Amino acid sequence: MPAPPEASTWYHGTVAWFDAPKGFGFIEPAEGPRGPVFVDFSSIEMSGYRTLVEGQPVRFVRSAGRAEAVAVRPLAETGSAGVAA
């Protein structure tokens, strides 16, 4: 899936939870439409093993008409315990 253009609306949020073995979770938006936003590992824009950690701040683009993130960029690197590195 190609990354959305930079002109897309990016929102900020926090990872509510993420199940790494299953590869999906939810983001709680800090702005924009309220309610949890679904995120699949394939939408995470990072190198290596694509995963998120509960409480991690992210930027994301919402799918048109759906509560789903189509691009997610972690804003902080985290260690294995979920603590900012």
mmCIF file as gemmi writes it, N, C-alpha and C atoms, coordinates in Angstrom:
data_model
loop_
_atom_site.group_PDB
_atom_site.id
_atom_site.type_symbol
_atom_site.label_atom_id
_atom_site.label_alt_id
_atom_site.label_comp_id
_atom_site.label_asym_id
_atom_site.label_entity_id
_atom_site.label_seq_id
_atom_site.pdbx_PDB_ins_code
_atom_site.Cartn_x
_atom_site.Cartn_y
_atom_site.Cartn_z
_atom_site.occupancy
_atom_site.B_iso_or_equiv
_atom_site.pdbx_formal_charge
_atom_site.auth_seq_id
_atom_site.auth_asym_id
_atom_site.pdbx_PDB_model_num
ATOM 1 N N . MET Axp A 1 ? 0.842 -1.162 0 1 0 ? 1 A 1
ATOM 2 C CA . MET Axp A 1 ? 0 0 0 1 0 ? 1 A 1
ATOM 3 C C . MET Axp A 1 ? 0.894 1.234 0 1 0 ? 1 A 1
ATOM 4 N N . PRO Axp A 2 ? 0.738 2.151 -0.962 1 0 ? 2 A 1
ATOM 5 C CA . PRO Axp A 2 ? 1.581 3.344 -1.005 1 0 ? 2 A 1
ATOM 6 C C . PRO Axp A 2 ? 1.242 4.295 0.133 1 0 ? 2 A 1
ATOM 7 N N . ALA Axp A 3 ? 2.238 5.038 0.568 1 0 ? 3 A 1
ATOM 8 C CA . ALA Axp A 3 ? 2.025 6.014 1.632 1 0 ? 3 A 1
ATOM 9 C C . ALA Axp A 3 ? 1.144 7.141 1.113 1 0 ? 3 A 1
ATOM 10 N N . PRO Axp A 4 ? 0.312 7.716 1.972 1 0 ? 4 A 1
ATOM 11 C CA . PRO Axp A 4 ? -0.538 8.815 1.543 1 0 ? 4 A 1
ATOM 12 C C . PRO Axp A 4 ? 0.305 10.053 1.269 1 0 ? 4 A 1
ATOM 13 N N . PRO Axp A 5 ? -0.163 10.943 0.399 1 0 ? 5 A 1
ATOM 14 C CA . PRO Axp A 5 ? 0.603 12.152 0.113 1 0 ? 5 A 1
ATOM 15 C C . PRO Axp A 5 ? 0.709 13.028 1.355 1 0 ? 5 A 1
ATOM 16 N N . GLU Axp A 6 ? 1.739 13.836 1.421 1 0 ? 6 A 1
ATOM 17 C CA . GLU Axp A 6 ? 1.947 14.703 2.579 1 0 ? 6 A 1
ATOM 18 C C . GLU Axp A 6 ? 0.801 15.689 2.755 1 0 ? 6 A 1
ATOM 19 N N . ALA Axp A 7 ? 0.012 15.94 1.702 1 0 ? 7 A 1
ATOM 20 C CA . ALA Axp A 7 ? -1.115 16.862 1.793 1 0 ? 7 A 1
ATOM 21 C C . ALA Axp A 7 ? -2.291 16.249 2.549 1 0 ? 7 A 1
ATOM 22 N N . SER Axp A 8 ? -2.247 14.952 2.861 1 0 ? 8 A 1
ATOM 23 C CA . SER Axp A 8 ? -3.312 14.303 3.618 1 0 ? 8 A 1
ATOM 24 C C . SER Axp A 8 ? -3.4 14.914 5.014 1 0 ? 8 A 1
ATOM 25 N N . THR Axp A 9 ? -4.57 14.794 5.636 1 0 ? 9 A 1
ATOM 26 C CA . THR Axp A 9 ? -4.742 15.289 6.996 1 0 ? 9 A 1
ATOM 27 C C . THR Axp A 9 ? -4.158 14.286 7.98 1 0 ? 9 A 1
ATOM 28 N N . TRP Axp A 10 ? -3.162 14.723 8.711 1 0 ? 10 A 1
ATOM 29 C CA . TRP Axp A 10 ? -2.525 13.887 9.729 1 0 ? 10 A 1
ATOM 30 C C . TRP Axp A 10 ? -3.081 14.263 11.091 1 0 ? 10 A 1
ATOM 31 N N . TYR Axp A 11 ? -3.404 13.261 11.885 1 0 ? 11 A 1
ATOM 32 C CA . TYR Axp A 11 ? -3.913 13.452 13.235 1 0 ? 11 A 1
ATOM 33 C C . TYR Axp A 11 ? -2.892 12.912 14.228 1 0 ? 11 A 1
ATOM 34 N N . HIS Axp A 12 ? -2.984 13.384 15.462 1 0 ? 12 A 1
ATOM 35 C CA . HIS Axp A 12 ? -2.158 12.862 16.549 1 0 ? 12 A 1
ATOM 36 C C . HIS Axp A 12 ? -3.02 11.985 17.438 1 0 ? 12 A 1
ATOM 37 N N . GLY Axp A 13 ? -2.401 10.994 18.04 1 0 ? 13 A 1
ATOM 38 C CA . GLY Axp A 13 ? -3.123 10.123 18.95 1 0 ? 13 A 1
ATOM 39 C C . GLY Axp A 13 ? -2.159 9.302 19.778 1 0 ? 13 A 1
ATOM 40 N N . THR Axp A 14 ? -2.733 8.414 20.563 1 0 ? 14 A 1
ATOM 41 C CA . THR Axp A 14 ? -1.97 7.533 21.439 1 0 ? 14 A 1
ATOM 42 C C . THR Axp A 14 ? -2.444 6.105 21.217 1 0 ? 14 A 1
ATOM 43 N N . VAL Axp A 15 ? -1.515 5.181 21.18 1 0 ? 15 A 1
ATOM 44 C CA . VAL Axp A 15 ? -1.88 3.777 21.008 1 0 ? 15 A 1
ATOM 45 C C . VAL Axp A 15 ? -2.648 3.321 22.25 1 0 ? 15 A 1
ATOM 46 N N . ALA Axp A 16 ? -3.904 2.903 22.054 1 0 ? 16 A 1
ATOM 47 C CA . ALA Axp A 16 ? -4.726 2.402 23.161 1 0 ? 16 A 1
ATOM 48 C C . ALA Axp A 16 ? -4.279 0.989 23.522 1 0 ? 16 A 1
ATOM 49 N N . TRP Axp A 17 ? -4.102 0.155 22.513 1 0 ? 17 A 1
ATOM 50 C CA . TRP Axp A 17 ? -3.532 -1.185 22.689 1 0 ? 17 A 1
ATOM 51 C C . TRP Axp A 17 ? -3.139 -1.722 21.326 1 0 ? 17 A 1
ATOM 52 N N . PHE Axp A 18 ? -2.193 -2.655 21.33 1 0 ? 18 A 1
ATOM 53 C CA . PHE Axp A 18 ? -1.731 -3.27 20.088 1 0 ? 18 A 1
ATOM 54 C C . PHE Axp A 18 ? -1.322 -4.701 20.393 1 0 ? 18 A 1
ATOM 55 N N . ASP Axp A 19 ? -1.901 -5.647 19.67 1 0 ? 19 A 1
ATOM 56 C CA . ASP Axp A 19 ? -1.592 -7.072 19.825 1 0 ? 19 A 1
ATOM 57 C C . ASP Axp A 19 ? -0.545 -7.422 18.77 1 0 ? 19 A 1
ATOM 58 N N . ALA Axp A 20 ? 0.728 -7.412 19.157 1 0 ? 20 A 1
ATOM 59 C CA . ALA Axp A 20 ? 1.816 -7.648 18.205 1 0 ? 20 A 1
ATOM 60 C C . ALA Axp A 20 ? 1.719 -8.997 17.502 1 0 ? 20 A 1
ATOM 61 N N . PRO Axp A 21 ? 1.429 -10.107 18.202 1 0 ? 21 A 1
ATOM 62 C CA . PRO Axp A 21 ? 1.335 -11.39 17.496 1 0 ? 21 A 1
ATOM 63 C C . PRO Axp A 21 ? 0.236 -11.413 16.428 1 0 ? 21 A 1
ATOM 64 N N . LYS Axp A 22 ? -0.868 -10.733 16.695 1 0 ? 22 A 1
ATOM 65 C CA . LYS Axp A 22 ? -1.967 -10.696 15.716 1 0 ? 22 A 1
ATOM 66 C C . LYS Axp A 22 ? -1.807 -9.553 14.72 1 0 ? 22 A 1
ATOM 67 N N . GLY Axp A 23 ? -0.992 -8.545 15.059 1 0 ? 23 A 1
ATOM 68 C CA . GLY Axp A 23 ? -0.686 -7.467 14.13 1 0 ? 23 A 1
ATOM 69 C C . GLY Axp A 23 ? -1.733 -6.381 13.996 1 0 ? 23 A 1
ATOM 70 N N . PHE Axp A 24 ? -2.518 -6.153 15.033 1 0 ? 24 A 1
ATOM 71 C CA . PHE Axp A 24 ? -3.487 -5.061 14.959 1 0 ? 24 A 1
ATOM 72 C C . PHE Axp A 24 ? -3.764 -4.491 16.338 1 0 ? 24 A 1
ATOM 73 N N . GLY Axp A 25 ? -4.397 -3.314 16.346 1 0 ? 25 A 1
ATOM 74 C CA . GLY Axp A 25 ? -4.749 -2.663 17.593 1 0 ? 25 A 1
ATOM 75 C C . GLY Axp A 25 ? -5.576 -1.428 17.322 1 0 ? 25 A 1
ATOM 76 N N . PHE Axp A 26 ? -5.591 -0.514 18.298 1 0 ? 26 A 1
ATOM 77 C CA . PHE Axp A 26 ? -6.396 0.697 18.182 1 0 ? 26 A 1
ATOM 78 C C . PHE Axp A 26 ? -5.639 1.909 18.688 1 0 ? 26 A 1
ATOM 79 N N . ILE Axp A 27 ? -5.918 3.044 18.062 1 0 ? 27 A 1
ATOM 80 C CA . ILE Axp A 27 ? -5.357 4.338 18.433 1 0 ? 27 A 1
ATOM 81 C C . ILE Axp A 27 ? -6.489 5.177 19.004 1 0 ? 27 A 1
ATOM 82 N N . GLU Axp A 28 ? -6.207 5.919 20.07 1 0 ? 28 A 1
ATOM 83 C CA . GLU Axp A 28 ? -7.169 6.875 20.621 1 0 ? 28 A 1
ATOM 84 C C . GLU Axp A 28 ? -6.762 8.251 20.094 1 0 ? 28 A 1
ATOM 85 N N . PRO Axp A 29 ? -7.578 8.855 19.224 1 0 ? 29 A 1
ATOM 86 C CA . PRO Axp A 29 ? -7.219 10.146 18.639 1 0 ? 29 A 1
ATOM 87 C C . PRO Axp A 29 ? -7.188 11.265 19.679 1 0 ? 29 A 1
ATOM 88 N N . ALA Axp A 30 ? -6.255 12.202 19.517 1 0 ? 30 A 1
ATOM 89 C CA . ALA Axp A 30 ? -6.178 13.378 20.379 1 0 ? 30 A 1
ATOM 90 C C . ALA Axp A 30 ? -6.955 14.531 19.764 1 0 ? 30 A 1
ATOM 91 N N . GLU Axp A 31 ? -7.289 14.399 18.482 1 0 ? 31 A 1
ATOM 92 C CA . GLU Axp A 31 ? -7.987 15.459 17.749 1 0 ? 31 A 1
ATOM 93 C C . GLU Axp A 31 ? -8.79 14.831 16.616 1 0 ? 31 A 1
ATOM 94 N N . GLY Axp A 32 ? -9.626 15.623 15.992 1 0 ? 32 A 1
ATOM 95 C CA . GLY Axp A 32 ? -10.434 15.105 14.888 1 0 ? 32 A 1
ATOM 96 C C . GLY Axp A 32 ? -11.591 14.275 15.405 1 0 ? 32 A 1
ATOM 97 N N . PRO Axp A 33 ? -12.172 13.448 14.541 1 0 ? 33 A 1
ATOM 98 C CA . PRO Axp A 33 ? -13.298 12.607 14.964 1 0 ? 33 A 1
ATOM 99 C C . PRO Axp A 33 ? -12.91 11.731 16.156 1 0 ? 33 A 1
ATOM 100 N N . ARG Axp A 34 ? -13.809 11.639 17.121 1 0 ? 34 A 1
ATOM 101 C CA . ARG Axp A 34 ? -13.543 10.873 18.336 1 0 ? 34 A 1
ATOM 102 C C . ARG Axp A 34 ? -13.826 9.391 18.133 1 0 ? 34 A 1
ATOM 103 N N . GLY Axp A 35 ? -13.341 8.595 19.051 1 0 ? 35 A 1
ATOM 104 C CA . GLY Axp A 35 ? -13.559 7.156 19.007 1 0 ? 35 A 1
ATOM 105 C C . GLY Axp A 35 ? -12.32 6.432 18.551 1 0 ? 35 A 1
ATOM 106 N N . PRO Axp A 36 ? -12.196 5.155 18.908 1 0 ? 36 A 1
ATOM 107 C CA . PRO Axp A 36 ? -11.006 4.381 18.565 1 0 ? 36 A 1
ATOM 108 C C . PRO Axp A 36 ? -10.838 4.213 17.059 1 0 ? 36 A 1
ATOM 109 N N . VAL Axp A 37 ? -9.581 4.199 16.629 1 0 ? 37 A 1
ATOM 110 C CA . VAL Axp A 37 ? -9.231 4.042 15.215 1 0 ? 37 A 1
ATOM 111 C C . VAL Axp A 37 ? -8.438 2.744 15.072 1 0 ? 37 A 1
ATOM 112 N N . PHE Axp A 38 ? -8.916 1.841 14.237 1 0 ? 38 A 1
ATOM 113 C CA . PHE Axp A 38 ? -8.258 0.562 13.991 1 0 ? 38 A 1
ATOM 114 C C . PHE Axp A 38 ? -6.932 0.786 13.283 1 0 ? 38 A 1
ATOM 115 N N . VAL Axp A 39 ? -5.912 0.009 13.648 1 0 ? 39 A 1
ATOM 116 C CA . VAL Axp A 39 ? -4.617 0.061 12.964 1 0 ? 39 A 1
ATOM 117 C C . VAL Axp A 39 ? -4.11 -1.362 12.742 1 0 ? 39 A 1
ATOM 118 N N . ASP Axp A 40 ? -3.698 -1.643 11.512 1 0 ? 40 A 1
ATOM 119 C CA . ASP Axp A 40 ? -3.097 -2.916 11.136 1 0 ? 40 A 1
ATOM 120 C C . ASP Axp A 40 ? -1.595 -2.693 10.988 1 0 ? 40 A 1
ATOM 121 N N . PHE Axp A 41 ? -0.804 -3.705 11.28 1 0 ? 41 A 1
ATOM 122 C CA . PHE Axp A 41 ? 0.66 -3.557 11.216 1 0 ? 41 A 1
ATOM 123 C C . PHE Axp A 41 ? 1.129 -3.073 9.85 1 0 ? 41 A 1
ATOM 124 N N . SER Axp A 42 ? 0.415 -3.413 8.786 1 0 ? 42 A 1
ATOM 125 C CA . SER Axp A 42 ? 0.833 -3.027 7.436 1 0 ? 42 A 1
ATOM 126 C C . SER Axp A 42 ? 0.747 -1.524 7.206 1 0 ? 42 A 1
ATOM 127 N N . SER Axp A 43 ? 0.037 -0.797 8.074 1 0 ? 43 A 1
ATOM 128 C CA . SER Axp A 43 ? -0.088 0.658 7.957 1 0 ? 43 A 1
ATOM 129 C C . SER Axp A 43 ? 0.982 1.407 8.744 1 0 ? 43 A 1
ATOM 130 N N . ILE Axp A 44 ? 1.802 0.682 9.505 1 0 ? 44 A 1
ATOM 131 C CA . ILE Axp A 44 ? 2.827 1.32 10.331 1 0 ? 44 A 1
ATOM 132 C C . ILE Axp A 44 ? 4.045 1.617 9.466 1 0 ? 44 A 1
ATOM 133 N N . GLU Axp A 45 ? 4.442 2.887 9.436 1 0 ? 45 A 1
ATOM 134 C CA . GLU Axp A 45 ? 5.569 3.324 8.615 1 0 ? 45 A 1
ATOM 135 C C . GLU Axp A 45 ? 6.836 3.379 9.461 1 0 ? 45 A 1
ATOM 136 N N . MET Axp A 46 ? 7.56 2.264 9.463 1 0 ? 46 A 1
ATOM 137 C CA . MET Axp A 46 ? 8.836 2.178 10.168 1 0 ? 46 A 1
ATOM 138 C C . MET Axp A 46 ? 9.618 1.004 9.594 1 0 ? 46 A 1
ATOM 139 N N . SER Axp A 47 ? 10.913 0.997 9.821 1 0 ? 47 A 1
ATOM 140 C CA . SER Axp A 47 ? 11.722 -0.113 9.331 1 0 ? 47 A 1
ATOM 141 C C . SER Axp A 47 ? 11.715 -1.238 10.357 1 0 ? 47 A 1
ATOM 142 N N . GLY Axp A 48 ? 12.053 -2.424 9.909 1 0 ? 48 A 1
ATOM 143 C CA . GLY Axp A 48 ? 12.12 -3.57 10.813 1 0 ? 48 A 1
ATOM 144 C C . GLY Axp A 48 ? 10.75 -4.11 11.157 1 0 ? 48 A 1
ATOM 145 N N . TYR Axp A 49 ? 10.657 -4.715 12.33 1 0 ? 49 A 1
ATOM 146 C CA . TYR Axp A 49 ? 9.408 -5.318 12.801 1 0 ? 49 A 1
ATOM 147 C C . TYR Axp A 49 ? 8.424 -4.203 13.139 1 0 ? 49 A 1
ATOM 148 N N . ARG Axp A 50 ? 7.314 -4.15 12.43 1 0 ? 50 A 1
ATOM 149 C CA . ARG Axp A 50 ? 6.344 -3.069 12.596 1 0 ? 50 A 1
ATOM 150 C C . ARG Axp A 50 ? 5.361 -3.398 13.715 1 0 ? 50 A 1
ATOM 151 N N . THR Axp A 51 ? 5.522 -2.689 14.825 1 0 ? 51 A 1
ATOM 152 C CA . THR Axp A 51 ? 4.652 -2.887 15.977 1 0 ? 51 A 1
ATOM 153 C C . THR Axp A 51 ? 4.5 -1.569 16.714 1 0 ? 51 A 1
ATOM 154 N N . LEU Axp A 52 ? 3.526 -1.498 17.584 1 0 ? 52 A 1
ATOM 155 C CA . LEU Axp A 52 ? 3.285 -0.326 18.417 1 0 ? 52 A 1
ATOM 156 C C . LEU Axp A 52 ? 3.161 -0.789 19.86 1 0 ? 52 A 1
ATOM 157 N N . VAL Axp A 53 ? 3.291 0.167 20.786 1 0 ? 53 A 1
ATOM 158 C CA . VAL Axp A 53 ? 3.236 -0.139 22.207 1 0 ? 53 A 1
ATOM 159 C C . VAL Axp A 53 ? 2.165 0.739 22.854 1 0 ? 53 A 1
ATOM 160 N N . GLU Axp A 54 ? 1.399 0.166 23.753 1 0 ? 54 A 1
ATOM 161 C CA . GLU Axp A 54 ? 0.367 0.918 24.467 1 0 ? 54 A 1
ATOM 162 C C . GLU Axp A 54 ? 0.954 2.195 25.06 1 0 ? 54 A 1
ATOM 163 N N . GLY Axp A 55 ? 0.272 3.324 24.838 1 0 ? 55 A 1
ATOM 164 C CA . GLY Axp A 55 ? 0.716 4.613 25.35 1 0 ? 55 A 1
ATOM 165 C C . GLY Axp A 55 ? 1.638 5.369 24.415 1 0 ? 55 A 1
ATOM 166 N N . GLN Axp A 56 ? 2.07 4.745 23.33 1 0 ? 56 A 1
ATOM 167 C CA . GLN Axp A 56 ? 2.998 5.366 22.39 1 0 ? 56 A 1
ATOM 168 C C . GLN Axp A 56 ? 2.292 6.453 21.58 1 0 ? 56 A 1
ATOM 169 N N . PRO Axp A 57 ? 2.881 7.662 21.481 1 0 ? 57 A 1
ATOM 170 C CA . PRO Axp A 57 ? 2.29 8.711 20.65 1 0 ? 57 A 1
ATOM 171 C C . PRO Axp A 57 ? 2.547 8.419 19.17 1 0 ? 57 A 1
ATOM 172 N N . VAL Axp A 58 ? 1.551 8.717 18.331 1 0 ? 58 A 1
ATOM 173 C CA . VAL Axp A 58 ? 1.658 8.474 16.894 1 0 ? 58 A 1
ATOM 174 C C . VAL Axp A 58 ? 0.996 9.607 16.112 1 0 ? 58 A 1
ATOM 175 N N . ARG Axp A 59 ? 1.356 9.696 14.836 1 0 ? 59 A 1
ATOM 176 C CA . ARG Axp A 59 ? 0.641 10.513 13.849 1 0 ? 59 A 1
ATOM 177 C C . ARG Axp A 59 ? 0.015 9.515 12.899 1 0 ? 59 A 1
ATOM 178 N N . PHE Axp A 60 ? -1.182 9.839 12.393 1 0 ? 60 A 1
ATOM 179 C CA . PHE Axp A 60 ? -1.838 8.901 11.492 1 0 ? 60 A 1
ATOM 180 C C . PHE Axp A 60 ? -2.792 9.609 10.544 1 0 ? 60 A 1
ATOM 181 N N . VAL Axp A 61 ? -3.067 8.937 9.424 1 0 ? 61 A 1
ATOM 182 C CA . VAL Axp A 61 ? -4.05 9.386 8.436 1 0 ? 61 A 1
ATOM 183 C C . VAL Axp A 61 ? -5.212 8.416 8.51 1 0 ? 61 A 1
ATOM 184 N N . ARG Axp A 62 ? -6.426 8.963 8.602 1 0 ? 62 A 1
ATOM 185 C CA . ARG Axp A 62 ? -7.631 8.128 8.659 1 0 ? 62 A 1
ATOM 186 C C . ARG Axp A 62 ? -8.098 7.776 7.26 1 0 ? 62 A 1
ATOM 187 N N . SER Axp A 63 ? -8.669 6.591 7.131 1 0 ? 63 A 1
ATOM 188 C CA . SER Axp A 63 ? -9.311 6.162 5.894 1 0 ? 63 A 1
ATOM 189 C C . SER Axp A 63 ? -10.581 6.983 5.722 1 0 ? 63 A 1
ATOM 190 N N . ALA Axp A 64 ? -10.878 7.366 4.493 1 0 ? 64 A 1
ATOM 191 C CA . ALA Axp A 64 ? -12.094 8.135 4.221 1 0 ? 64 A 1
ATOM 192 C C . ALA Axp A 64 ? -13.322 7.311 4.589 1 0 ? 64 A 1
ATOM 193 N N . GLY Axp A 65 ? -14.13 7.845 5.493 1 0 ? 65 A 1
ATOM 194 C CA . GLY Axp A 65 ? -15.379 7.198 5.864 1 0 ? 65 A 1
ATOM 195 C C . GLY Axp A 65 ? -15.27 6.015 6.799 1 0 ? 65 A 1
ATOM 196 N N . ARG Axp A 66 ? -14.076 5.693 7.266 1 0 ? 66 A 1
ATOM 197 C CA . ARG Axp A 66 ? -13.898 4.539 8.161 1 0 ? 66 A 1
ATOM 198 C C . ARG Axp A 66 ? -13.012 4.935 9.333 1 0 ? 66 A 1
ATOM 199 N N . ALA Axp A 67 ? -13.208 4.276 10.447 1 0 ? 67 A 1
ATOM 200 C CA . ALA Axp A 67 ? -12.359 4.508 11.623 1 0 ? 67 A 1
ATOM 201 C C . ALA Axp A 67 ? -11.161 3.571 11.545 1 0 ? 67 A 1
ATOM 202 N N . GLU Axp A 68 ? -10.357 3.778 10.498 1 0 ? 68 A 1
ATOM 203 C CA . GLU Axp A 68 ? -9.171 2.948 10.264 1 0 ? 68 A 1
ATOM 204 C C . GLU Axp A 68 ? -8.019 3.836 9.827 1 0 ? 68 A 1
ATOM 205 N N . ALA Axp A 69 ? -6.832 3.579 10.365 1 0 ? 69 A 1
ATOM 206 C CA . ALA Axp A 69 ? -5.641 4.323 9.978 1 0 ? 69 A 1
ATOM 207 C C . ALA Axp A 69 ? -5.029 3.681 8.737 1 0 ? 69 A 1
ATOM 208 N N . VAL Axp A 70 ? -4.714 4.506 7.733 1 0 ? 70 A 1
ATOM 209 C CA . VAL Axp A 70 ? -4.089 3.982 6.517 1 0 ? 70 A 1
ATOM 210 C C . VAL Axp A 70 ? -2.591 4.271 6.492 1 0 ? 70 A 1
ATOM 211 N N . ALA Axp A 71 ? -2.131 5.103 7.407 1 0 ? 71 A 1
ATOM 212 C CA . ALA Axp A 71 ? -0.701 5.383 7.566 1 0 ? 71 A 1
ATOM 213 C C . ALA Axp A 71 ? -0.484 5.772 9.017 1 0 ? 71 A 1
ATOM 214 N N . VAL Axp A 72 ? 0.494 5.159 9.661 1 0 ? 72 A 1
ATOM 215 C CA . VAL Axp A 72 ? 0.784 5.442 11.071 1 0 ? 72 A 1
ATOM 216 C C . VAL Axp A 72 ? 2.282 5.661 11.215 1 0 ? 72 A 1
ATOM 217 N N . ARG Axp A 73 ? 2.653 6.77 11.829 1 0 ? 73 A 1
ATOM 218 C CA . ARG Axp A 73 ? 4.065 7.073 12.083 1 0 ? 73 A 1
ATOM 219 C C . ARG Axp A 73 ? 4.288 7.223 13.587 1 0 ? 73 A 1
ATOM 220 N N . PRO Axp A 74 ? 5.017 6.295 14.186 1 0 ? 74 A 1
ATOM 221 C CA . PRO Axp A 74 ? 5.339 6.422 15.611 1 0 ? 74 A 1
ATOM 222 C C . PRO Axp A 74 ? 6.132 7.706 15.853 1 0 ? 74 A 1
ATOM 223 N N . LEU Axp A 75 ? 5.84 8.401 16.948 1 0 ? 75 A 1
ATOM 224 C CA . LEU Axp A 75 ? 6.542 9.641 17.276 1 0 ? 75 A 1
ATOM 225 C C . LEU Axp A 75 ? 7.644 9.434 18.292 1 0 ? 75 A 1
ATOM 226 N N . ALA Axp A 76 ? 7.711 8.253 18.905 1 0 ? 76 A 1
ATOM 227 C CA . ALA Axp A 76 ? 8.763 7.972 19.885 1 0 ? 76 A 1
ATOM 228 C C . ALA Axp A 76 ? 9.181 6.518 19.743 1 0 ? 76 A 1
ATOM 229 N N . GLU Axp A 77 ? 10.473 6.285 19.807 1 0 ? 77 A 1
ATOM 230 C CA . GLU Axp A 77 ? 10.972 4.914 19.805 1 0 ? 77 A 1
ATOM 231 C C . GLU Axp A 77 ? 10.735 4.338 21.188 1 0 ? 77 A 1
ATOM 232 N N . THR Axp A 78 ? 10.38 3.069 21.252 1 0 ? 78 A 1
ATOM 233 C CA . THR Axp A 78 ? 10.164 2.449 22.55 1 0 ? 78 A 1
ATOM 234 C C . THR Axp A 78 ? 11.007 1.2 22.675 1 0 ? 78 A 1
ATOM 235 N N . GLY Axp A 79 ? 11.366 0.889 23.896 1 0 ? 79 A 1
ATOM 236 C CA . GLY Axp A 79 ? 12.086 -0.341 24.173 1 0 ? 79 A 1
ATOM 237 C C . GLY Axp A 79 ? 11.109 -1.479 24.341 1 0 ? 79 A 1
ATOM 238 N N . SER Axp A 80 ? 11.601 -2.65 24.673 1 0 ? 80 A 1
ATOM 239 C CA . SER Axp A 80 ? 10.739 -3.821 24.794 1 0 ? 80 A 1
ATOM 240 C C . SER Axp A 80 ? 9.743 -3.693 25.937 1 0 ? 80 A 1
ATOM 241 N N . ALA Axp A 81 ? 10.018 -2.85 26.916 1 0 ? 81 A 1
ATOM 242 C CA . ALA Axp A 81 ? 9.098 -2.682 28.036 1 0 ? 81 A 1
ATOM 243 C C . ALA Axp A 81 ? 8.118 -1.547 27.8 1 0 ? 81 A 1
ATOM 244 N N . GLY Axp A 82 ? 8.167 -0.928 26.605 1 0 ? 82 A 1
ATOM 245 C CA . GLY Axp A 82 ? 7.258 0.158 26.305 1 0 ? 82 A 1
ATOM 246 C C . GLY Axp A 82 ? 7.718 1.501 26.846 1 0 ? 82 A 1
ATOM 247 N N . VAL Axp A 83 ? 8.973 1.579 27.252 1 0 ? 83 A 1
ATOM 248 C CA . VAL Axp A 83 ? 9.529 2.805 27.788 1 0 ? 83 A 1
ATOM 249 C C . VAL Axp A 83 ? 10.306 3.498 26.686 1 0 ? 83 A 1
ATOM 250 N N . ALA Axp A 84 ? 10.138 4.812 26.568 1 0 ? 84 A 1
ATOM 251 C CA . ALA Axp A 84 ? 10.844 5.55 25.525 1 0 ? 84 A 1
ATOM 252 C C . ALA Axp A 84 ? 12.341 5.321 25.652 1 0 ? 84 A 1
ATOM 253 N N . ALA Axp A 85 ? 12.963 5.025 24.522 1 0 ? 85 A 1
ATOM 254 C CA . ALA Axp A 85 ? 14.396 4.724 24.524 1 0 ? 85 A 1
ATOM 255 C C . ALA Axp A 85 ? 15.221 5.991 24.414 1 0 ? 85 A 1
